[in-house]
Amino acid sequence: MPTHHGPRRARIAFSDAAAKQLENITTEAELHALDRALVVISVDPDAGEPLPGDSSGPALRQYTDDVEAVRVLYFVTALRTVVVVAYIEV
């Protein structure tokens, strides 16, 4: 009997600035908060809200996790890769 899998998750990539932020995460709580937000975004890249602004580049989105008090700024490529631009504690 074939196994039913859920929807395929989007690939997550990090901009250079976001990768630098990851290097500065020092606590397991911060890592857990970011991980929780990335899971939501990888399952549904449209979960965040579009940010108003210049339409000449990629459309930036923001996802805010009120439980973990974090915000992730990202954009989605044509191949549905989520590129994280910044991670912000709120």
C-alpha atoms as a printed R data frame, in Angstrom:
   type eleno elety resid chain resno      x      y      z
1  ATOM     1    CA   MET     A     1  0.000  0.000  0.000
2  ATOM     2    CA   PRO     A     2  1.520  3.388 -1.009
3  ATOM     3    CA   THR     A     3  2.349  5.858  1.722
4  ATOM     4    CA   HIS     A     4  0.591  9.220  1.439
5  ATOM     5    CA   HIS     A     5  2.918 12.142  1.970
6  ATOM     6    CA   GLY     A     6  1.813 15.687  2.669
7  ATOM     7    CA   PRO     A     7  2.646 18.613  0.398
8  ATOM     8    CA   ARG     A     8  6.298 19.073 -0.477
9  ATOM     9    CA   ARG     A     9  8.022 21.700  1.630
10 ATOM    10    CA   ALA     A    10  9.741 24.664  0.044
11 ATOM    11    CA   ARG     A    11 13.521 24.759  0.144
12 ATOM    12    CA   ILE     A    12 14.889 27.366  2.574
13 ATOM    13    CA   ALA     A    13 17.952 29.460  1.679
14 ATOM    14    CA   PHE     A    14 19.541 32.377  3.515
15 ATOM    15    CA   SER     A    15 20.864 35.669  2.191
16 ATOM    16    CA   ASP     A    16 24.386 36.561  3.328
17 ATOM    17    CA   ALA     A    17 22.975 38.971  5.918
18 ATOM    18    CA   ALA     A    18 20.580 36.357  7.321
19 ATOM    19    CA   ALA     A    19 23.358 33.739  7.409
20 ATOM    20    CA   LYS     A    20 25.442 36.177  9.456
21 ATOM    21    CA   GLN     A    21 22.516 36.582 11.862
22 ATOM    22    CA   LEU     A    22 22.356 32.800 12.271
23 ATOM    23    CA   GLU     A    23 25.990 32.769 13.359
24 ATOM    24    CA   ASN     A    24 25.031 35.057 16.254
25 ATOM    25    CA   ILE     A    25 22.214 32.873 17.605
26 ATOM    26    CA   THR     A    26 23.503 31.625 20.933
27 ATOM    27    CA   THR     A    27 20.569 30.105 22.799
28 ATOM    28    CA   GLU     A    28 18.490 27.065 22.113
29 ATOM    29    CA   ALA     A    29 15.343 29.169 22.655
30 ATOM    30    CA   GLU     A    30 16.323 31.527 19.816
31 ATOM    31    CA   LEU     A    31 17.101 28.584 17.561
32 ATOM    32    CA   HIS     A    32 13.760 26.957 18.398
33 ATOM    33    CA   ALA     A    33 11.890 30.192 17.669
34 ATOM    34    CA   LEU     A    34 13.524 30.563 14.258
35 ATOM    35    CA   ASP     A    35 13.012 26.879 13.463
36 ATOM    36    CA   ARG     A    36  9.310 27.104 14.280
37 ATOM    37    CA   ALA     A    37  8.866 30.078 11.924
38 ATOM    38    CA   LEU     A    38 10.855 28.371  9.142
39 ATOM    39    CA   VAL     A    39  8.678 25.253  9.348
40 ATOM    40    CA   VAL     A    40  5.539 27.343  8.840
41 ATOM    41    CA   ILE     A    41  7.066 29.200  5.889
42 ATOM    42    CA   SER     A    42  8.437 26.024  4.291
43 ATOM    43    CA   VAL     A    43  5.009 24.381  4.407
44 ATOM    44    CA   ASP     A    44  3.206 27.497  3.150
45 ATOM    45    CA   PRO     A    45  5.473 30.154  1.586
46 ATOM    46    CA   ASP     A    46  2.443 32.432  1.232
47 ATOM    47    CA   ALA     A    47  1.799 32.378  5.000
48 ATOM    48    CA   GLY     A    48  3.454 35.747  5.482
49 ATOM    49    CA   GLU     A    49  2.098 39.125  4.527
50 ATOM    50    CA   PRO     A    50  3.478 41.059  1.544
51 ATOM    51    CA   LEU     A    51  5.490 44.140  2.459
52 ATOM    52    CA   PRO     A    52  4.687 47.308  0.543
53 ATOM    53    CA   GLY     A    53  7.512 48.773 -1.475
54 ATOM    54    CA   ASP     A    54  9.421 48.793 -4.712
55 ATOM    55    CA   SER     A    55  8.122 46.212 -7.177
56 ATOM    56    CA   SER     A    56 11.302 46.102 -9.272
57 ATOM    57    CA   GLY     A    57 12.903 43.407 -7.093
58 ATOM    58    CA   PRO     A    58 11.534 40.286 -5.463
59 ATOM    59    CA   ALA     A    59  8.338 40.771 -3.467
60 ATOM    60    CA   LEU     A    60  9.341 40.774  0.191
61 ATOM    61    CA   ARG     A    61  7.062 39.093  2.696
62 ATOM    62    CA   GLN     A    62  7.050 38.991  6.476
63 ATOM    63    CA   TYR     A    63  5.928 36.173  8.713
64 ATOM    64    CA   THR     A    64  5.383 36.947 12.391
65 ATOM    65    CA   ASP     A    65  5.097 34.158 14.938
66 ATOM    66    CA   ASP     A    66  3.322 35.728 17.903
67 ATOM    67    CA   VAL     A    67  3.917 32.698 20.152
68 ATOM    68    CA   GLU     A    68  7.705 32.819 19.724
69 ATOM    69    CA   ALA     A    69  7.831 36.618 19.216
70 ATOM    70    CA   VAL     A    70  9.895 36.489 16.019
71 ATOM    71    CA   ARG     A    71  9.528 37.942 12.547
72 ATOM    72    CA   VAL     A    72 11.111 36.565  9.397
73 ATOM    73    CA   LEU     A    73 11.536 38.697  6.257
74 ATOM    74    CA   TYR     A    74 11.783 36.631  3.082
75 ATOM    75    CA   PHE     A    75 10.946 36.320 -0.583
76 ATOM    76    CA   VAL     A    76  9.938 33.351 -2.695
77 ATOM    77    CA   THR     A    77 11.714 32.596 -5.967
78 ATOM    78    CA   ALA     A    78 10.052 31.373 -9.149
79 ATOM    79    CA   LEU     A    79 11.147 27.840 -8.190
80 ATOM    80    CA   ARG     A    80  9.403 28.236 -4.801
81 ATOM    81    CA   THR     A    81 12.615 28.530 -2.794
82 ATOM    82    CA   VAL     A    82 12.134 30.672  0.306
83 ATOM    83    CA   VAL     A    83 15.073 33.080  0.704
84 ATOM    84    CA   VAL     A    84 15.309 34.434  4.251
85 ATOM    85    CA   VAL     A    85 16.533 38.019  4.294
86 ATOM    86    CA   ALA     A    86 16.347 38.749  8.031
87 ATOM    87    CA   TYR     A    87 15.313 37.262 11.350
88 ATOM    88    CA   ILE     A    88 13.982 39.755 13.903
89 ATOM    89    CA   GLU     A    89 13.011 39.226 17.517
90 ATOM    90    CA   VAL     A    90  9.898 41.242 18.363
